[in-house]
Amino acid sequence: MSFCRTKRILPSGGFENSQLVFYGGFVMATGRPQMGSGRKNKKIDARFTEEEYNLILSLEKTLGISKTDLIRKRVLDNAGTVVVNAKELIKSLDNIFAELGRVGNNINQLAKHANTLKLKGLVSSLIIERFNTYFEQHLKNQQQLEITLRKVIRLAGRS
């Protein structure tokens, strides 16, 4: 029996080292080919409660895949999903809505003042035009905020 190390050409054009055994006139490859890229050499340890672990075992049996593949799929397939700190989100939303409340209060005060000036005949058309422009911009901002919040709520509902 004789041994020979060779390089096999891969479809990608690269080479793969393999060990060949000459046995009785036949050439037989032995051993596993060396893995080039994509090698999984990093490990993460995690601890689970009994209930969580039982759920993982149940999913492993149901799906017919290993625990490692199950966890890898669950974590990495949703890698694009944004994880949000709920407390920070609620705090930010609270600040945004408080500011919107203050803006609304200011708009009401300006409208009341403009109506008072209008009754006295002291309001100019330039002031009314500028107020309407700013008010329209405020309404557009408020609509954009509503759209964005709906998207956040939809995304939160998926997770």
PyRosetta script that sets phi, psi and omega in degrees:
from pyrosetta import init, pose_from_sequence

init()
pose = pose_from_sequence("MSFCRTKRILPSGGFENSQLVFYGGFVMATGRPQMGSGRKNKKIDARFTEEEYNLILSLEKTLGISKTDLIRKRVLDNAGTVVVNAKELIKSLDNIFAELGRVGNNINQLAKHANTLKLKGLVSSLIIERFNTYFEQHLKNQQQLEITLRKVIRLAGRS")
pose.set_psi(1, 137.3)
pose.set_omega(1, 178.5)
pose.set_phi(2, -129.9)
pose.set_psi(2, 155.0)
pose.set_omega(2, -178.2)
pose.set_phi(3, -117.3)
pose.set_psi(3, 149.3)
pose.set_omega(3, 179.8)
pose.set_phi(4, -148.2)
pose.set_psi(4, 130.6)
pose.set_omega(4, 175.1)
pose.set_phi(5, -94.4)
pose.set_psi(5, 129.4)
pose.set_omega(5, -179.3)
pose.set_phi(6, -131.8)
pose.set_psi(6, 170.9)
pose.set_omega(6, 173.0)
pose.set_phi(7, -116.5)
pose.set_psi(7, 125.2)
pose.set_omega(7, 179.1)
pose.set_phi(8, -97.6)
pose.set_psi(8, 139.5)
pose.set_omega(8, 179.0)
pose.set_phi(9, -81.9)
pose.set_psi(9, 126.6)
pose.set_omega(9, 178.9)
pose.set_phi(10, -87.7)
pose.set_psi(10, 160.0)
pose.set_omega(10, 177.9)
pose.set_phi(11, -58.2)
pose.set_psi(11, -27.4)
pose.set_omega(11, -179.3)
pose.set_phi(12, -75.9)
pose.set_psi(12, -8.8)
pose.set_omega(12, -179.9)
pose.set_phi(13, 100.6)
pose.set_psi(13, -11.2)
pose.set_omega(13, 179.1)
pose.set_phi(14, -83.2)
pose.set_psi(14, -176.2)
pose.set_omega(14, -179.5)
pose.set_phi(15, -117.6)
pose.set_psi(15, 149.9)
pose.set_omega(15, 177.5)
pose.set_phi(16, -126.6)
pose.set_psi(16, 128.6)
pose.set_omega(16, 176.4)
pose.set_phi(17, -77.2)
pose.set_psi(17, 136.0)
pose.set_omega(17, 174.4)
pose.set_phi(18, -147.6)
pose.set_psi(18, 154.6)
pose.set_omega(18, 179.3)
pose.set_phi(19, -104.0)
pose.set_psi(19, 129.2)
pose.set_omega(19, -179.6)
pose.set_phi(20, -109.5)
pose.set_psi(20, 140.9)
pose.set_omega(20, 177.9)
pose.set_phi(21, -115.3)
pose.set_psi(21, 126.5)
pose.set_omega(21, 175.9)
pose.set_phi(22, -93.0)
pose.set_psi(22, 114.9)
pose.set_omega(22, -176.2)
pose.set_phi(23, -132.6)
pose.set_psi(23, 113.9)
pose.set_omega(23, 177.2)
pose.set_phi(24, 57.6)
pose.set_psi(24, 36.0)
pose.set_omega(24, 178.1)
pose.set_phi(25, 87.0)
pose.set_psi(25, -7.4)
pose.set_omega(25, 178.6)
pose.set_phi(26, -102.5)
pose.set_psi(26, 147.1)
pose.set_omega(26, 176.4)
pose.set_phi(27, -100.8)
pose.set_psi(27, 122.9)
pose.set_omega(27, -179.2)
pose.set_phi(28, -125.9)
pose.set_psi(28, 131.0)
pose.set_omega(28, 175.9)
pose.set_phi(29, -80.9)
pose.set_psi(29, 141.0)
pose.set_omega(29, 177.7)
pose.set_phi(30, -125.4)
pose.set_psi(30, 156.2)
pose.set_omega(30, 176.4)
pose.set_phi(31, 76.0)
pose.set_psi(31, 167.4)
pose.set_omega(31, -179.9)
pose.set_phi(32, -87.5)
pose.set_psi(32, 136.8)
pose.set_omega(32, 177.1)
pose.set_phi(33, -62.7)
pose.set_psi(33, 145.3)
pose.set_omega(33, 179.1)
pose.set_phi(34, -68.4)
pose.set_psi(34, 140.2)
pose.set_omega(34, -179.3)
pose.set_phi(35, -90.1)
pose.set_psi(35, 127.3)
pose.set_omega(35, -179.5)
pose.set_phi(36, -80.5)
pose.set_psi(36, -87.3)
pose.set_omega(36, -179.5)
pose.set_phi(37, -101.3)
pose.set_psi(37, 166.9)
pose.set_omega(37, 179.8)
pose.set_phi(38, 80.4)
pose.set_psi(38, 13.3)
pose.set_omega(38, -178.9)
pose.set_phi(39, -71.3)
pose.set_psi(39, 133.2)
pose.set_omega(39, -178.5)
pose.set_phi(40, -93.7)
pose.set_psi(40, 95.1)
pose.set_omega(40, -177.3)
pose.set_phi(41, -119.9)
pose.set_psi(41, 7.3)
pose.set_omega(41, 177.3)
pose.set_phi(42, -107.0)
pose.set_psi(42, 140.0)
pose.set_omega(42, -175.3)
pose.set_phi(43, -125.5)
pose.set_psi(43, 140.3)
pose.set_omega(43, 175.7)
pose.set_phi(44, -123.4)
pose.set_psi(44, 128.2)
pose.set_omega(44, 176.8)
pose.set_phi(45, -97.5)
pose.set_psi(45, 140.4)
pose.set_omega(45, 178.3)
pose.set_phi(46, -139.8)
pose.set_psi(46, 148.0)
pose.set_omega(46, 177.4)
pose.set_phi(47, -112.4)
pose.set_psi(47, 141.7)
pose.set_omega(47, -178.4)
pose.set_phi(48, -127.2)
pose.set_psi(48, 154.1)
pose.set_omega(48, 171.8)
pose.set_phi(49, -72.6)
pose.set_psi(49, 168.5)
pose.set_omega(49, 179.0)
pose.set_phi(50, -59.5)
pose.set_psi(50, -42.0)
pose.set_omega(50, -179.5)
pose.set_phi(51, -65.4)
pose.set_psi(51, -43.3)
pose.set_omega(51, 179.1)
pose.set_phi(52, -62.6)
pose.set_psi(52, -43.2)
pose.set_omega(52, -178.9)
pose.set_phi(53, -64.8)
pose.set_psi(53, -41.0)
pose.set_omega(53, 177.6)
pose.set_phi(54, -63.1)
pose.set_psi(54, -37.1)
pose.set_omega(54, 176.8)
pose.set_phi(55, -64.1)
pose.set_psi(55, -42.0)
pose.set_omega(55, 178.4)
pose.set_phi(56, -63.4)
pose.set_psi(56, -43.1)
pose.set_omega(56, 177.9)
pose.set_phi(57, -61.9)
pose.set_psi(57, -40.5)
pose.set_omega(57, 179.1)
pose.set_phi(58, -63.5)
pose.set_psi(58, -44.7)
pose.set_omega(58, 178.4)
pose.set_phi(59, -65.2)
pose.set_psi(59, -36.7)
pose.set_omega(59, 178.7)
pose.set_phi(60, -60.6)
pose.set_psi(60, -45.0)
pose.set_omega(60, 179.7)
pose.set_phi(61, -69.4)
pose.set_psi(61, -42.9)
pose.set_omega(61, -177.8)
pose.set_phi(62, -64.4)
pose.set_psi(62, -45.4)
pose.set_omega(62, -175.8)
pose.set_phi(63, -87.2)
pose.set_psi(63, -16.1)
pose.set_omega(63, 179.0)
pose.set_phi(64, 71.0)
pose.set_psi(64, 29.7)
pose.set_omega(64, 176.6)
pose.set_phi(65, -126.0)
pose.set_psi(65, 161.3)
pose.set_omega(65, -177.4)
pose.set_phi(66, -70.7)
pose.set_psi(66, 161.6)
pose.set_omega(66, 177.7)
pose.set_phi(67, -59.1)
pose.set_psi(67, -40.8)
pose.set_omega(67, -179.7)
pose.set_phi(68, -61.7)
pose.set_psi(68, -48.4)
pose.set_omega(68, 179.7)
pose.set_phi(69, -65.5)
pose.set_psi(69, -37.0)
pose.set_omega(69, 178.4)
pose.set_phi(70, -60.8)
pose.set_psi(70, -50.8)
pose.set_omega(70, -178.6)
pose.set_phi(71, -66.3)
pose.set_psi(71, -41.2)
pose.set_omega(71, 178.7)
pose.set_phi(72, -58.6)
pose.set_psi(72, -46.4)
pose.set_omega(72, -179.5)
pose.set_phi(73, -64.4)
pose.set_psi(73, -44.7)
pose.set_omega(73, -177.7)
pose.set_phi(74, -64.2)
pose.set_psi(74, -36.9)
pose.set_omega(74, -177.8)
pose.set_phi(75, -82.2)
pose.set_psi(75, -50.4)
pose.set_omega(75, -171.6)
pose.set_phi(76, -80.9)
pose.set_psi(76, -28.0)
pose.set_omega(76, 178.0)
pose.set_phi(77, -68.0)
pose.set_psi(77, -23.8)
pose.set_omega(77, 178.5)
pose.set_phi(78, -106.2)
pose.set_psi(78, 23.9)
pose.set_omega(78, -176.1)
pose.set_phi(79, -63.2)
pose.set_psi(79, -28.6)
pose.set_omega(79, 179.3)
pose.set_phi(80, -77.2)
pose.set_psi(80, -14.3)
pose.set_omega(80, 179.9)
pose.set_phi(81, -71.5)
pose.set_psi(81, 133.4)
pose.set_omega(81, -178.7)
pose.set_phi(82, -86.0)
pose.set_psi(82, 129.9)
pose.set_omega(82, 175.2)
pose.set_phi(83, -93.7)
pose.set_psi(83, 128.0)
pose.set_omega(83, -174.5)
pose.set_phi(84, -113.9)
pose.set_psi(84, 137.6)
pose.set_omega(84, 172.9)
pose.set_phi(85, -77.6)
pose.set_psi(85, 109.2)
pose.set_omega(85, -173.3)
pose.set_phi(86, -61.9)
pose.set_psi(86, -39.3)
pose.set_omega(86, -179.7)
pose.set_phi(87, -63.0)
pose.set_psi(87, -43.5)
pose.set_omega(87, 179.0)
pose.set_phi(88, -66.1)
pose.set_psi(88, -39.3)
pose.set_omega(88, 179.1)
pose.set_phi(89, -63.1)
pose.set_psi(89, -46.4)
pose.set_omega(89, -179.9)
pose.set_phi(90, -64.2)
pose.set_psi(90, -40.0)
pose.set_omega(90, 178.4)
pose.set_phi(91, -62.8)
pose.set_psi(91, -44.3)
pose.set_omega(91, 179.1)
pose.set_phi(92, -64.4)
pose.set_psi(92, -43.7)
pose.set_omega(92, 178.6)
pose.set_phi(93, -63.2)
pose.set_psi(93, -38.7)
pose.set_omega(93, 177.9)
pose.set_phi(94, -60.6)
pose.set_psi(94, -43.9)
pose.set_omega(94, 178.1)
pose.set_phi(95, -64.3)
pose.set_psi(95, -41.0)
pose.set_omega(95, 179.6)
pose.set_phi(96, -63.1)
pose.set_psi(96, -45.5)
pose.set_omega(96, -178.5)
pose.set_phi(97, -69.4)
pose.set_psi(97, -33.2)
pose.set_omega(97, 175.5)
pose.set_phi(98, -64.2)
pose.set_psi(98, -42.7)
pose.set_omega(98, 178.0)
pose.set_phi(99, -64.6)
pose.set_psi(99, -40.1)
pose.set_omega(99, 176.8)
pose.set_phi(100, -62.1)
pose.set_psi(100, -37.5)
pose.set_omega(100, 176.9)
pose.set_phi(101, -63.1)
pose.set_psi(101, -41.9)
pose.set_omega(101, 178.5)
pose.set_phi(102, -66.1)
pose.set_psi(102, -40.2)
pose.set_omega(102, 178.2)
pose.set_phi(103, -62.9)
pose.set_psi(103, -44.3)
pose.set_omega(103, 178.0)
pose.set_phi(104, -60.6)
pose.set_psi(104, -40.0)
pose.set_omega(104, 178.0)
pose.set_phi(105, -63.5)
pose.set_psi(105, -43.3)
pose.set_omega(105, 178.8)
pose.set_phi(106, -63.5)
pose.set_psi(106, -40.5)
pose.set_omega(106, 178.7)
pose.set_phi(107, -62.1)
pose.set_psi(107, -42.9)
pose.set_omega(107, 178.6)
pose.set_phi(108, -62.5)
pose.set_psi(108, -41.0)
pose.set_omega(108, 179.1)
pose.set_phi(109, -64.6)
pose.set_psi(109, -42.2)
pose.set_omega(109, 178.4)
pose.set_phi(110, -65.1)
pose.set_psi(110, -40.2)
pose.set_omega(110, 179.1)
pose.set_phi(111, -64.1)
pose.set_psi(111, -41.8)
pose.set_omega(111, 179.3)
pose.set_phi(112, -63.5)
pose.set_psi(112, -43.9)
pose.set_omega(112, 180.0)
pose.set_phi(113, -64.8)
pose.set_psi(113, -41.4)
pose.set_omega(113, 179.3)
pose.set_phi(114, -63.9)
pose.set_psi(114, -39.6)
pose.set_omega(114, 178.9)
pose.set_phi(115, -65.9)
pose.set_psi(115, -37.6)
pose.set_omega(115, 178.0)
pose.set_phi(116, -64.4)
pose.set_psi(116, -45.5)
pose.set_omega(116, 178.5)
pose.set_phi(117, -64.4)
pose.set_psi(117, -36.0)
pose.set_omega(117, -179.3)
pose.set_phi(118, -64.9)
pose.set_psi(118, -40.4)
pose.set_omega(118, 179.0)
pose.set_phi(119, -63.7)
pose.set_psi(119, -32.9)
pose.set_omega(119, -179.9)
pose.set_phi(120, -86.0)
pose.set_psi(120, -7.7)
pose.set_omega(120, -179.9)
pose.set_phi(121, 76.3)
pose.set_psi(121, 23.2)
pose.set_omega(121, -176.1)
pose.set_phi(122, -104.8)
pose.set_psi(122, -1.4)
pose.set_omega(122, -177.0)
pose.set_phi(123, -90.9)
pose.set_psi(123, 136.4)
pose.set_omega(123, 179.3)
pose.set_phi(124, -93.7)
pose.set_psi(124, 158.5)
pose.set_omega(124, -179.9)
pose.set_phi(125, -68.1)
pose.set_psi(125, -27.2)
pose.set_omega(125, 178.2)
pose.set_phi(126, -63.1)
pose.set_psi(126, -41.8)
pose.set_omega(126, 179.4)
pose.set_phi(127, -65.4)
pose.set_psi(127, -41.6)
pose.set_omega(127, 179.5)
pose.set_phi(128, -64.4)
pose.set_psi(128, -42.7)
pose.set_omega(128, 178.8)
pose.set_phi(129, -62.8)
pose.set_psi(129, -44.2)
pose.set_omega(129, -179.9)
pose.set_phi(130, -64.9)
pose.set_psi(130, -41.4)
pose.set_omega(130, 178.8)
pose.set_phi(131, -60.9)
pose.set_psi(131, -45.6)
pose.set_omega(131, -179.6)
pose.set_phi(132, -62.9)
pose.set_psi(132, -39.3)
pose.set_omega(132, 178.2)
pose.set_phi(133, -61.8)
pose.set_psi(133, -49.1)
pose.set_omega(133, -179.9)
pose.set_phi(134, -64.4)
pose.set_psi(134, -37.8)
pose.set_omega(134, -179.9)
pose.set_phi(135, -67.5)
pose.set_psi(135, -40.1)
pose.set_omega(135, 176.6)
pose.set_phi(136, -62.7)
pose.set_psi(136, -41.6)
pose.set_omega(136, 178.0)
pose.set_phi(137, -63.6)
pose.set_psi(137, -39.6)
pose.set_omega(137, 177.4)
pose.set_phi(138, -61.8)
pose.set_psi(138, -42.7)
pose.set_omega(138, 179.4)
pose.set_phi(139, -64.5)
pose.set_psi(139, -39.7)
pose.set_omega(139, 177.4)
pose.set_phi(140, -63.6)
pose.set_psi(140, -43.5)
pose.set_omega(140, 178.4)
pose.set_phi(141, -61.8)
pose.set_psi(141, -40.8)
pose.set_omega(141, -179.8)
pose.set_phi(142, -66.0)
pose.set_psi(142, -40.1)
pose.set_omega(142, 177.5)
pose.set_phi(143, -65.5)
pose.set_psi(143, -40.7)
pose.set_omega(143, 178.4)
pose.set_phi(144, -64.7)
pose.set_psi(144, -38.6)
pose.set_omega(144, 176.8)
pose.set_phi(145, -62.9)
pose.set_psi(145, -42.8)
pose.set_omega(145, 177.9)
pose.set_phi(146, -61.1)
pose.set_psi(146, -43.6)
pose.set_omega(146, 179.3)
pose.set_phi(147, -61.4)
pose.set_psi(147, -45.7)
pose.set_omega(147, -179.7)
pose.set_phi(148, -63.1)
pose.set_psi(148, -42.9)
pose.set_omega(148, 179.5)
pose.set_phi(149, -65.0)
pose.set_psi(149, -36.9)
pose.set_omega(149, 176.4)
pose.set_phi(150, -62.9)
pose.set_psi(150, -39.2)
pose.set_omega(150, 177.8)
pose.set_phi(151, -63.6)
pose.set_psi(151, -42.6)
pose.set_omega(151, 178.8)
pose.set_phi(152, -62.5)
pose.set_psi(152, -42.8)
pose.set_omega(152, -179.7)
pose.set_phi(153, -64.3)
pose.set_psi(153, -41.4)
pose.set_omega(153, 177.5)
pose.set_phi(154, -62.7)
pose.set_psi(154, -43.7)
pose.set_omega(154, 178.9)
pose.set_phi(155, -64.3)
pose.set_psi(155, -39.0)
pose.set_omega(155, 179.5)
pose.set_phi(156, -66.9)
pose.set_psi(156, -32.6)
pose.set_omega(156, 179.6)
pose.set_phi(157, -70.9)
pose.set_psi(157, -23.8)
pose.set_omega(157, -179.7)
pose.set_phi(158, -77.1)
pose.set_psi(158, -28.3)
pose.set_omega(158, -174.5)
pose.set_phi(159, -87.3)
pose.dump_pdb("model.pdb")
